[in-house]
């Protein structure tokens, strides 16, 4: 507390100490963007756990220079305003009881306060393009969570495009494999037809073979993907600034199960033409191929 009262003390996240190698009582320098030749120094007075601060500050627009952010630091406002030439506080964090007031009421009160202090009309939300009117933006915890989830789903979809392309290419390989396998066993299928197997039974056998390939491929992909995600979530804590947040592994089962179903459908479609081809061939034509006909 003594360091904080002196004006140069600050509170940093605990992950910042771990990743920078600093400790309590050490000082570090910051470079104001408007005065790059005049760095300012702060002393680490305390550390706190703030997992996920980067998710809260980035999508809400609090960090205009995202590539420069390594930690969210708390310090004396007057000192920071002087060092970084702040004219006013652009952001305010507050708590309110949803049972006592609503978001619209908070936004309207903030808009009226901004109009009173600035002497100009203020709007709620982003102002019209090319207009520099004062504006108020309110982000609730639910709103931030929705933004983060939307960004996560977007990145997951981008990352899943390559596996989708690989799946389509692999389905062609499954088709060729089944086609070659069916041609190599034409004599065997002829024997089965001779002992009483119907065309529909042969078609189901070949389709079942394709589905079995899809089940094995889907199972192996699920195991490998889960292990890769689990290892990647652990490694990300040490190779990138994730704000000290422990990235837990969350498996989106609805999407995973739908993808596995798509794998089975593609495997079935890949086996459909070889199955129909062998089913339409007469038993005599199959037996005439001989055991080594292929």
C-alpha positions in Angstrom: 0.0 0.0 0.0 2.9 2.4 0.7 4.1 2.0 -2.9 0.6 2.7 -4.2 0.3 5.9 -2.2 3.6 7.1 -3.7 1.9 7.2 -7.1 4.4 4.9 -8.9 3.2 1.6 -7.5 0.9 -0.7 -9.5 -0.9 -4.0 -9.3 -0.2 -6.5 -12.0 -1.7 -10.0 -12.9 0.2 -12.9 -11.4 0.9 -14.4 -14.8 2.8 -11.2 -15.8 5.3 -11.9 -13.0 5.7 -15.5 -14.1 6.2 -14.6 -17.8 8.4 -11.6 -17.3 10.5 -13.0 -14.5 9.8 -9.9 -12.3 8.9 -10.0 -8.6 7.2 -7.7 -6.1 9.2 -4.5 -5.6 10.8 -4.6 -9.1 10.3 -1.7 -11.5 9.6 -1.8 -15.2 9.2 0.8 -17.9 6.3 1.5 -20.2 6.5 3.5 -23.5 3.7 6.0 -24.0 2.6 5.8 -27.7 2.5 9.6 -28.0 6.0 10.0 -26.4 8.1 7.0 -27.4 11.3 8.7 -26.4 10.2 9.3 -22.8 9.5 6.0 -21.1 7.8 6.0 -17.7 8.6 3.6 -14.8 6.3 1.8 -12.4 7.0 -0.3 -9.3 5.2 -3.6 -8.8 3.4 -3.3 -5.4 1.1 -6.3 -5.6 -0.2 -9.0 -7.9 -3.7 -10.5 -8.3 -5.3 -13.2 -10.3 -7.2 -11.9 -13.3 -7.9 -14.8 -15.6 -9.5 -13.8 -18.8 -8.8 -10.0 -18.7 -7.7 -10.1 -22.3 -11.1 -11.5 -23.4 -12.9 -8.7 -21.5 -10.7 -5.8 -22.8 -10.2 -6.8 -26.5 -13.7 -7.3 -27.9 -15.1 -4.3 -25.9 -12.7 -1.9 -27.6 -10.7 -1.1 -24.4 -7.5 -2.1 -26.1 -6.9 0.0 -29.2 -3.3 -1.3 -29.5 -3.9 -5.0 -29.0 -0.5 -6.1 -30.1 1.1 -4.0 -27.4 -0.9 -5.5 -24.5 0.9 -7.9 -22.1 -1.1 -7.3 -18.9 -3.8 -5.2 -17.4 -2.2 -3.0 -14.8 -3.9 -1.0 -12.0 -2.2 2.2 -10.9 -2.9 5.7 -9.6 -5.2 7.5 -12.1 -3.6 10.9 -11.7 -0.1 9.5 -12.4 -1.2 7.4 -15.4 -3.2 10.4 -16.8 -0.1 12.6 -16.6 2.2 9.9 -18.1 0.0 9.0 -21.0 -1.6 12.5 -21.4 -5.2 11.4 -20.7 -7.7 14.2 -20.8 -10.6 12.2 -19.3 -11.5 8.7 -18.2 -12.9 6.9 -21.3 -14.0 3.7 -19.5 -15.8 3.0 -16.3 -16.4 -0.4 -14.6 -19.4 -0.6 -12.4 -21.8 -3.1 -10.7 -25.5 -2.7 -10.6 -28.3 -4.9 -9.3 -30.4 -6.2 -12.2 -33.4 -6.5 -9.8 -33.2 -2.7 -9.1 -32.4 -1.3 -12.5 -32.1 -2.3 -16.1 -29.5 -1.9 -18.9 -31.6 0.7 -20.7 -31.8 2.8 -17.5 -28.0 2.7 -17.0 -27.4 3.7 -20.6 -29.8 6.6 -20.4 -28.3 7.8 -17.2 -24.8 7.6 -18.6 -26.0 9.4 -21.8 -27.5 12.3 -19.8 -24.3 12.6 -17.6 -22.2 12.7 -20.8 -24.3 15.4 -22.3 -24.1 17.4 -19.1 -20.3 17.2 -18.9 -19.5 17.6 -22.6 -22.1 20.2 -23.4 -22.9 18.3 -26.6 -25.7 15.8 -27.6 -24.7 12.3 -26.9 -26.0 9.0 -28.4 -26.1 5.4 -27.2 -24.0 3.0 -29.3 -21.8 3.8 -32.2 -22.4 7.3 -33.7 -23.2 7.6 -37.4 -20.3 7.3 -39.8 -18.3 10.5 -40.0 -19.9 11.9 -36.9 -17.8 12.6 -33.8 -20.7 13.0 -31.4 -20.0 11.8 -27.8 -21.4 8.3 -27.4 -22.0 5.7 -24.7 -21.4 2.0 -25.1 -22.4 -0.4 -22.3 -21.1 -4.0 -22.3 -22.5 -6.4 -19.8 -20.9 -9.7 -18.7 -23.4 -11.6 -20.8 -22.7 -9.4 -23.8 -18.9 -9.9 -23.4 -19.5 -13.7 -23.1 -21.6 -13.7 -26.3 -18.9 -11.8 -28.2 -16.1 -14.2 -27.0 -18.3 -17.2 -27.9 -19.0 -15.8 -31.3 -15.3 -15.2 -32.0 -14.4 -18.7 -30.8 -17.0 -20.3 -33.0 -15.8 -18.3 -36.0 -12.2 -19.3 -35.4 -13.2 -23.0 -34.9 -15.1 -22.9 -38.2 -12.0 -21.4 -39.9 -9.8 -24.1 -38.4 -12.3 -26.8 -39.4 -12.3 -26.0 -43.1 -9.0 -27.9 -43.7 -10.3 -31.1 -42.0 -13.5 -30.8 -44.1 -11.4 -30.6 -47.3 -9.3 -33.6 -46.1 -12.5 -35.5 -45.4 -13.8 -34.9 -48.9 -10.5 -36.0 -50.4 -10.3 -39.1 -48.1 -13.8 -40.1 -49.2 -12.5 -40.4 -52.8 -9.7 -42.6 -51.5 -12.2 -44.8 -49.6 -14.2 -45.1 -52.9 -11.2 -46.2 -54.8 -10.2 -48.7 -52.1 -13.6 -50.2 -51.9 -13.8 -50.4 -55.7 -10.5 -52.2 -55.9 -11.5 -54.5 -53.1 -14.7 -55.4 -54.7 -13.1 -56.1 -58.1 -10.4 -58.2 -56.4 -13.1 -60.4 -54.7 -15.5 -60.8 -57.6 -15.0 -64.6 -57.5 -15.7 -64.7 -53.8 -18.9 -62.7 -54.3 -19.8 -65.2 -57.1 -19.4 -68.1 -54.6 -21.6 -66.3 -52.1 -24.3 -65.7 -54.8 -24.1 -69.4 -55.7 -24.7 -70.6 -52.1 -27.8 -68.4 -51.7 -26.8 -64.8 -51.0 -29.1 -62.3 -52.7 -28.1 -59.1 -54.4 -29.4 -57.0 -51.5 -27.3 -59.0 -49.1 -24.1 -58.4 -51.1 -24.9 -54.7 -51.4 -25.4 -54.5 -47.6 -22.1 -56.3 -47.1 -20.1 -53.8 -49.2 -21.9 -50.8 -47.6 -21.3 -52.2 -44.2 -17.6 -52.4 -45.1 -17.6 -48.8 -46.0 -19.4 -47.8 -42.8 -16.9 -49.9 -40.8 -14.1 -47.9 -42.4 -15.9 -44.7 -41.5 -16.4 -45.8 -37.9 -12.7 -46.6 -37.5 -11.6 -43.3 -39.2 -14.1 -41.3 -37.0 -13.0 -43.0 -33.8 -9.3 -42.5 -34.5 -10.0 -38.9 -35.5 -12.0 -38.3 -32.3 -9.2 -39.7 -30.1 -6.4 -37.8 -31.9 -8.4 -34.5 -32.0 -9.2 -34.7 -28.3 -5.6 -35.4 -27.4 -4.4 -32.6 -29.6 -6.9 -30.2 -28.2 -6.0 -31.2 -24.6 -2.2 -30.8 -25.3 -2.7 -27.6 -27.2 -4.8 -26.1 -24.4 -1.9 -26.9 -21.9 0.9 -25.7 -24.2 -0.9 -22.4 -25.0 -0.3 -21.2 -21.5 3.4 -21.1 -22.0 3.9 -20.0 -25.7 1.4 -17.1 -25.9 -0.1 -14.4 -23.8 -3.5 -15.7 -22.9 -3.9 -13.4 -19.9 -2.9 -16.1 -17.4 -6.2 -17.9 -18.1 -6.2 -21.7 -17.9 -7.7 -22.8 -21.2 -9.9 -25.7 -20.3 -10.6 -28.4 -22.9 -14.3 -28.2 -23.9 -15.5 -30.8 -26.4 -18.5 -29.5 -28.4 -20.3 -32.8 -28.5 -23.2 -31.7 -30.8 -20.8 -30.5 -33.5 -18.5 -33.5 -33.0 -21.3 -36.0 -33.2 -22.7 -34.3 -36.3 -19.2 -34.5 -37.9 -18.9 -38.2 -37.1 -22.3 -38.7 -38.7 -21.0 -36.8 -41.8 -18.0 -39.2 -41.9 -20.4 -42.2 -41.8 -22.6 -40.7 -44.5 -19.6 -40.0 -46.8 -18.2 -43.5 -46.2 -21.6 -45.0 -47.0 -21.9 -42.9 -50.2 -18.3 -44.0 -51.2 -19.3 -47.6 -50.8 -22.6 -47.3 -52.6 -21.5 -47.4 -56.2 -19.1 -50.5 -55.7 -22.0 -52.2 -53.8 -24.5 -51.5 -56.6 -22.0 -52.6 -59.2 -21.3 -55.9 -57.6 -25.0 -56.4 -56.9 -26.0 -55.9 -60.5 -23.4 -58.4 -61.8 -24.7 -61.9 -62.6 -23.3 -64.8 -60.6 -21.9 -66.5 -63.7 -20.0 -63.4 -64.7 -18.5 -63.2 -61.2 -17.4 -66.8 -61.3 -15.9 -66.5 -64.7 -13.4 -64.0 -63.3 -11.6 -66.8 -61.5 -9.8 -66.6 -58.2 -7.0 -64.6 -59.7 -9.0 -62.7 -62.2 -8.1 -59.2 -60.9 
